[in-house]
Amino acid sequence: MKFRHLGTTGVRVSSLCLGTLMFGSWGNKSADDSVRIIHRALEAGINYIDTADSYSRGESEEIVGKALSMSGRRDRVILATKVHSPMGVDPNSRGNSRRWIHQAVDNSLRRLGTEWIDLYQVHRPDPHTDIDETLGALTDLVRAGKIRYFGSSTFPAHQIVEAQWTAERRHRERFVCEQPPYSLLAREIETDVLPTCLKYGIGTATWSPLAGGWLTGRYRKGQEIARTGRAGRWGKRYDMSTEANQRKLDAVEQLAVLAEESGLSLIHLALAFVMEHPGVTSAIVGPRTMEQLESQLGAADVRLPRDVLDRIDEIVPPGRTLNPEDGGWSPPELADASLRRRGH
């Protein structure tokens, strides 16, 4: 396993990060099986684990906490979790406010069974909360010793810059890591997010490098997609009747041929591509089963030659995301018509 520095923190993390979205009721419903997968990842050299309070409504955090307690490796693991998504019917049990952040971090610490969180991440932007309010709350948590660092997830480049400038102007701690979506089928962050993170010395842990299963060979032309799991939860990313997803199918067919010609599995091609970008610190893999994890681990040792990378650029041009739904977040100005129509 290769290790890379997380931005300018001096912390070294594995080039593959274990994501835990699929541990719990959203995916693998066996806690014991999920614990075994976590232990196998640690044995393979992964020292970076990412979860979130919202994954299976806290169940994922509990499983991660159990696995780390049983392994005795808590001190050697860079443990990351997130705050923002709704955690109940209370309208204040969500978002990026000081009130919720201070409550949510204590809940996560309890579920994880730990005294500190290495990297606490804001899961999405919150248009209703001033970024200084959020940075101030997170800075207090660093000084209280509850978290070591904090970062963002799926923030657009201009908000990453705003957060950096606000931290400097208001004497706050700053975001040290961004967690954006990035894959062979979703390359939009090459345009601005990754260059911005490089400019400001921000690490990146990219999510969905296998495009939610599209780059595992599971979704191919002529195959039916079961409306369960990810396909049931995020239907617009899997609806084969749309032109955007037909473009993805066409690209997958060409990428599968390229992988075979290169002597690689499609999974290794996809993960190695993400890790080739100089702005990427780690690629987050999110296995549901032990078999899936084993199929991903070897990608850490793969380097793609220039001719393969050039061919990838021909199939999916740099900076292009084939289906905008794979971006993970849409600005409220696009969703709310009143924000772009004067006087309505």
Disulfide bonds with the S-S distance in Angstrom:
none
